[in-house]
């Protein structure tokens, strides 16, 4: 009875500890650590020190703490071998940190290939010997050239979704081909301040890509508002619309010779040019055009003299 009572007490204490941590940190992540060896797990804890805290607990206790803390949305992601990661980093920073825990690793016999596993053609670091036969037995065309083991043709040894045989797993390890990553696998991140649950697909989007998309949307929205002109003025487009309207108004005023404070100078210049041309065509002498008539007379006299001398 004492042992049962003590076990219940420990569970109650663990739930309260998790609830306290859930309220103390800005973000909490649910991660899966299936297949992660103890040594690797300790290395991750060490690398995360000062940035976040990893807490491993029973799934049932994690679910109780999430429910009591009002974070029920995270409960469906608590399954298999689960741990909670507490941090004050924002969700995108925490996602990057968790992703950094993943390291290339050899695939184990019996595991399902996450993608096509390919052995490229070319020299290997293997020493000549029985290994050539091992490569050939798993379907890798190999031979010895200039004292080195060489793969003669690019070969897909395991297709995505297929199970890896012990022989293939052994050969891949010898070739130092690591087709899988071992580390923490993120299931979800909860931002307590914003009250938002983020899933990995969203967090994989780079902030600069999001900013670029927002800029593109803003540009298209501005163009749309500007193209429908005065039917939908906004504080962002009204300046451009007024500038355009002013330009068209000035053009119209100039074309109908309507004087305004912005067109009067251009209209006077236009009138002066027309009067000047009229006086020239009518041979009316004024102080403004007399120099032109004298120059014209000199040019004609010079041309006449040249023709007479000829």
Secondary structure as GFF3:
##gff-version 3
##sequence-region A 1 310
A	DSSP	alpha_helix	2	24	.	.	.	ID=ss1
A	DSSP	beta_strand	27	32	.	.	.	ID=ss2
A	DSSP	alpha_helix	38	48	.	.	.	ID=ss3
A	DSSP	beta_strand	52	56	.	.	.	ID=ss4
A	DSSP	alpha_helix	59	68	.	.	.	ID=ss5
A	DSSP	three_ten_helix	72	77	.	.	.	ID=ss6
A	DSSP	beta_strand	82	87	.	.	.	ID=ss7
A	DSSP	alpha_helix	91	99	.	.	.	ID=ss8
A	DSSP	beta_strand	103	105	.	.	.	ID=ss9
A	DSSP	beta_strand	117	119	.	.	.	ID=ss10
A	DSSP	beta_strand	122	123	.	.	.	ID=ss11
A	DSSP	alpha_helix	131	137	.	.	.	ID=ss12
A	DSSP	beta_strand	142	145	.	.	.	ID=ss13
A	DSSP	beta_strand	148	151	.	.	.	ID=ss14
A	DSSP	beta_strand	155	158	.	.	.	ID=ss15
A	DSSP	alpha_helix	166	174	.	.	.	ID=ss16
A	DSSP	beta_strand	180	182	.	.	.	ID=ss17
A	DSSP	beta_strand	185	191	.	.	.	ID=ss18
A	DSSP	beta_strand	196	198	.	.	.	ID=ss19
A	DSSP	alpha_helix	200	203	.	.	.	ID=ss20
A	DSSP	alpha_helix	207	227	.	.	.	ID=ss21
A	DSSP	three_ten_helix	229	232	.	.	.	ID=ss22
A	DSSP	alpha_helix	238	255	.	.	.	ID=ss23
A	DSSP	alpha_helix	264	281	.	.	.	ID=ss24
A	DSSP	alpha_helix	290	309	.	.	.	ID=ss25
###
